[in-house]
Amino acid sequence: MKIGMLTSGGDCQALNAAMRGVVKTLANFDNKLVIYGFLNGYQGLIYGKYQEMRKNDFSGLLTRGGTILGTSRTPFKEIDIPTEDGLDKVKAMKATYKKLKLDCLVILGGNGTQKTANRLREEGLNVIHLPKTIDNDIYGTDVTFGFYSAIDIATRAIDCIHTTAASHNRVFIVEVMGHKVGWLTLYAGVGAGADVILIPEIPYDLDKVIKAIDARHKDGKQFTILAVAEGAISKELAKLPKKERKKIIADSKYPSVSYDIADKIQQKTGMEVRVTVPGHMQRGGEPGAYDRILCTRLGAAAGKAILDKDFGNMIAMVDGETKRVPLEDVAGKLKVVDPECSMVKEIRDLGISFGD
């Protein structure tokens, strides 16, 4: 059997663990297994940059973060635009696949990666997709690998802010990754005991945010911590057409929404506000125990799907069980936080503000 593997999009802590799970499973049934690792995501498949790998190359990867294959972004919206040197990307990927006589291409990545994987399926290639993203926004699976490891890091970042915020009686904003969805901010905010949580799915009213801060001060609590998703949006901006909204954000004098919020809170209240941005730390380091287990299971399930010749699927985790979900049913869909879900309601009942 010949399989190709690639990791595309942003890196995360458990990519190596997932690849290990696939290879260990396949090698357990086929001692003549041939593995081609494509370098730097779809770019490796487009330009034919790969290396033949042995199963031993995947040993010791359970705890190793990042990706041994390297990664890059190849936006799906540009997939039919030729490269700078005039190469047809889809045609080139198909040619590499056929040249190596692959039985299957295993693709690890997020939403954009998944859409390209589905496109390759439509072009007749045997593909299996494994859902990777710290944002946890892939439709059709309860959880994506990388998510819980990122929660741990974002939570620790907010934890560290607690002591300095209390010591100086300040308002602190911790900006958590998540442009389109707020899963990571929601979970990290709850895990670290943030007082205000702002996510893209629930547009905020700055006056309501200030009201929550004031209420804490009146209750004798001299500091407030806000967990803010990088894609958090005000109610005023949310009402505007998407194109106009994007332009306003792009033209803003602030580097991100957190600095905008901080400046306005200071102007309106005179309070001292500080912003902390953990940034790409949230993608780094070794995977947590949950992700190691999740990736081992997803990798094994992917290997079994390949052995069964059941291609064109994403390997999902649904209600604690691995599941093969047709790519055509999920590609292009986004899993967002439902503002009316029980978790949001429970957090509100605790007195935590969503700024609305």
C-alpha positions in Angstrom: 0.0 0.0 0.0 1.2 3.5 -0.8 -0.1 6.5 1.1 0.7 10.2 1.1 0.4 12.5 4.1 0.4 16.3 4.4 -0.4 18.9 7.1 -1.8 22.1 5.9 -2.8 25.5 7.4 -1.8 26.7 10.9 0.1 24.2 13.0 -1.0 22.8 16.3 0.2 20.6 19.1 -1.1 17.2 18.0 -0.5 16.9 14.2 2.5 14.5 14.7 0.4 12.4 17.1 -2.4 12.0 14.5 0.1 11.0 11.8 1.6 8.5 14.1 -1.8 6.9 14.8 -2.4 6.5 11.1 1.0 4.9 10.3 1.0 2.6 13.3 -2.4 1.2 12.4 -1.6 0.7 8.7 1.8 -0.8 9.5 0.2 -3.2 11.8 -1.7 -4.7 8.9 0.7 -4.1 6.0 4.4 -4.7 6.5 5.2 -3.4 3.0 3.6 0.0 3.6 5.1 2.9 1.7 4.6 6.4 3.1 5.3 9.7 1.2 5.4 12.8 3.4 4.6 15.9 1.4 6.5 18.9 2.6 4.9 22.2 3.7 1.3 21.3 3.0 -0.4 21.4 -0.4 2.7 23.2 -1.7 4.5 19.9 -1.5 1.8 18.1 -3.4 1.7 20.9 -6.0 5.4 21.0 -6.7 6.2 17.3 -6.0 8.3 18.0 -2.9 8.1 14.9 -0.7 10.2 12.3 1.0 9.7 8.6 1.3 9.4 7.7 5.0 9.6 4.6 7.1 7.3 3.7 9.9 10.1 4.3 12.4 10.1 8.0 11.3 6.8 8.3 13.2 8.1 6.8 16.4 8.3 9.1 19.4 5.9 11.6 18.0 3.1 11.2 20.5 4.4 14.1 22.6 6.0 16.2 19.9 4.3 19.5 18.9 4.3 21.1 15.5 4.6 19.0 12.4 7.6 17.1 11.1 6.3 17.6 7.5 6.1 21.4 7.8 3.0 23.3 6.8 1.8 26.3 4.8 -1.4 28.0 3.8 -2.9 27.4 0.3 -6.2 29.3 0.4 -9.1 27.4 -1.1 -10.5 30.6 -2.7 -7.3 30.8 -4.7 -7.1 27.1 -5.6 -8.1 27.7 -9.2 -5.8 30.6 -9.6 -2.5 29.5 -11.3 0.7 29.9 -9.3 3.1 32.7 -10.1 4.9 30.4 -12.5 1.7 29.5 -14.3 1.1 26.1 -12.7 -2.5 24.8 -12.5 -2.6 23.8 -8.8 -5.4 21.2 -9.0 -3.9 19.6 -12.1 -0.4 19.6 -10.5 -1.7 17.9 -7.3 -3.5 15.2 -9.3 -0.3 14.6 -11.4 1.8 14.1 -8.3 -0.7 11.7 -6.8 -0.8 9.6 -10.0 2.9 9.7 -10.5 3.4 8.1 -7.0 0.5 5.7 -7.6 -0.9 6.5 -4.2 -3.7 4.4 -2.8 -4.8 7.3 -0.5 -3.9 10.8 0.5 -4.2 11.6 4.2 -4.8 15.3 4.8 -4.6 16.9 8.2 -5.9 20.4 8.6 -8.8 22.9 9.3 -11.7 24.3 7.3 -9.8 25.6 4.2 -7.7 22.4 4.1 -10.9 20.4 4.2 -12.5 22.3 1.3 -9.4 21.5 -0.8 -9.5 17.9 0.3 -13.1 17.7 -0.8 -12.1 19.3 -4.2 -9.5 16.6 -4.7 -12.2 14.0 -3.8 -14.4 15.4 -6.5 -11.4 15.1 -8.9 -11.3 11.4 -8.3 -8.5 11.1 -5.6 -8.9 8.8 -2.6 -8.6 11.1 0.4 -9.1 10.9 4.1 -9.3 14.1 6.2 -8.4 14.5 9.9 -9.9 17.6 11.6 -7.2 19.8 13.0 -7.7 23.3 14.5 -7.3 25.0 17.8 -10.5 26.9 16.9 -12.7 23.7 17.2 -14.9 25.1 14.3 -15.0 22.2 11.9 -18.6 21.1 11.3 -19.5 17.4 11.8 -17.2 16.6 14.7 -17.6 17.3 18.4 -14.0 18.2 18.8 -10.9 18.9 16.7 -7.4 18.0 17.8 -5.3 20.9 19.0 -8.3 22.5 20.7 -7.8 21.2 24.2 -4.1 21.7 24.2 -4.7 25.4 23.2 -7.3 25.7 26.0 -4.7 24.7 28.5 -2.2 27.4 27.3 -4.8 30.1 27.0 -6.2 29.2 30.4 -2.7 29.4 32.0 -2.1 32.8 30.4 -5.3 34.1 32.0 -4.3 32.5 35.3 -1.0 34.3 35.3 -2.8 37.6 34.8 -5.0 37.1 37.9 -2.2 37.9 40.4 -0.9 41.0 38.7 -4.4 42.3 38.0 -5.3 41.9 41.7 -2.0 43.5 42.9 -2.5 46.6 40.8 -6.3 46.9 40.8 -6.4 47.0 37.1 -8.6 45.9 34.2 -6.8 43.3 32.1 -7.8 42.1 28.7 -6.4 38.8 27.5 -6.9 38.3 23.7 -7.4 34.7 22.7 -7.2 33.3 19.2 -10.4 32.9 17.2 -11.3 35.1 14.3 -14.7 33.6 13.3 -15.7 31.6 16.3 -15.4 31.8 20.1 -14.9 28.2 21.3 -11.4 28.7 22.5 -12.1 32.0 24.3 -15.3 30.6 25.8 -13.6 27.5 27.3 -10.4 29.3 28.4 -12.4 32.1 29.9 -14.5 29.7 32.0 -11.4 27.6 32.9 -9.5 30.6 34.1 -12.4 32.4 35.8 -12.6 35.5 33.5 -15.2 38.0 34.5 -16.2 39.1 31.0 -16.0 36.9 27.9 -16.4 38.4 24.4 -16.8 36.2 21.4 -17.7 36.8 17.7 -21.1 35.0 18.0 -22.4 37.5 20.7 -21.7 41.1 19.6 -20.9 43.2 22.6 -22.1 46.6 23.8 -19.3 48.5 25.3 -21.6 50.2 27.9 -22.6 46.7 29.1 -19.0 45.7 29.4 -18.3 48.8 31.5 -21.4 48.1 33.6 -20.1 44.6 34.4 -16.7 46.2 35.5 -18.5 48.8 37.6 -20.6 46.1 39.3 -17.5 44.2 40.4 -16.0 47.4 41.8 -19.2 48.1 43.8 -19.0 44.6 45.1 -15.6 45.3 46.5 -13.6 43.6 43.7 -11.0 46.0 42.5 -9.9 44.2 39.3 -11.6 42.7 36.3 -10.3 40.2 33.7 -11.8 40.1 30.2 -11.2 37.1 27.8 -11.6 38.6 24.3 -11.6 36.6 21.1 -9.6 38.3 18.4 -12.7 38.2 16.2 -15.0 39.8 18.9 -17.2 42.5 17.4 -19.3 45.3 18.7 -23.1 45.5 18.1 -22.6 48.6 16.0 -20.2 46.9 13.6 -22.2 43.7 13.5 -25.1 45.6 12.0 -23.0 46.7 9.0 -22.7 44.8 5.7 -19.7 42.4 5.8 -17.7 44.4 3.2 -18.1 47.7 5.1 -17.3 46.1 8.4 -14.1 44.6 7.1 -13.0 47.9 5.8 -13.5 49.6 9.1 -11.6 47.0 10.9 -8.8 47.1 8.4 -8.5 50.9 8.6 -8.6 50.9 12.5 -5.7 52.6 14.3 -5.7 49.8 16.7 -3.6 46.6 16.2 -6.6 44.4 17.3 -10.0 44.6 18.9 -8.6 44.3 22.4 -6.7 47.5 22.1 -9.8 49.3 20.8 -11.8 48.1 23.8 -9.0 48.9 26.2 -8.7 52.5 24.9 -12.4 53.1 25.0 -12.8 51.7 28.6 -10.0 54.0 29.7 -11.6 57.0 28.0 -15.0 56.4 29.5 -14.0 55.3 33.0 -10.5 56.6 33.7 -9.6 53.0 34.8 -6.1 51.6 34.0 -6.4 48.9 31.4 -3.7 46.5 30.1 -3.8 44.1 27.2 -2.0 40.8 26.9 -1.9 38.8 23.7 -0.6 35.2 24.1 -0.8 34.8 20.3 0.9 31.8 18.7 1.9 30.4 22.1 -1.5 28.9 22.0 -0.5 26.7 19.0 2.8 25.7 20.5 4.4 23.2 22.9 3.6 19.6 23.4 0.0 18.2 23.1 -2.0 17.7 26.3 -3.1 14.2 27.4 -6.6 14.7 25.9 -5.2 15.5 22.4 -2.7 12.6 22.6 -5.6 10.2 23.2 -7.9 11.9 20.7 -5.3 11.8 17.9 -4.3 8.2 18.6 -8.0 7.2 18.2 -8.6 9.4 15.1 -5.4 8.2 13.5 -6.3 4.6 14.1 -9.8 5.1 12.8 -8.3 6.8 9.7 -6.0 3.8 9.1 -9.0 1.4 9.4 -11.0 3.5 6.9 -8.1 3.2 4.4 -7.8 -0.5 4.9 -11.6 -0.7 4.3 -11.1 1.4 1.1 -13.7 3.7 2.5 -12.4 7.0 1.1 -13.8 10.6 0.8 -14.4 10.9 4.6 -13.5 13.1 7.5 -12.7 11.0 10.6 -14.8 12.7 13.3 -15.4 12.3 17.0 -19.2 12.2 17.8 -20.6 11.4 21.2 -17.3 9.8 22.2 -17.1 7.5 19.2 -15.0 7.8 16.0 -17.2 8.3 12.9 -16.6 8.5 9.2 -18.3 11.6 7.9 -18.6 12.2 4.1 -16.6 15.2 3.1 -19.3 16.4 0.8 -21.6 16.7 3.8 -19.3 19.0 5.9 -16.8 20.8 3.7 -17.4 24.6 3.7 -19.6 24.5 6.8 -18.6 26.3 10.1 -19.3 25.1 13.6 -20.1 28.2 15.7 -21.0 28.8 19.3 -24.8 28.9 19.7 -25.6 31.9 21.9 -28.6 29.9 23.2 -26.7 26.7 24.1 -26.8 25.4 27.6 -23.1 26.3 28.2 -23.6 29.9 27.5 -26.8 30.0 29.6 -24.9 28.3 32.5 -22.1 30.8 32.3 -24.6 33.7 32.3 -26.2 32.2 35.4 -22.8 32.4 37.1 -22.8 36.2 36.6 -20.2 36.2 33.9 -20.9 38.9 31.3 -20.9 38.4 27.5 -21.1 42.2 27.1 -24.6 42.1 25.6 
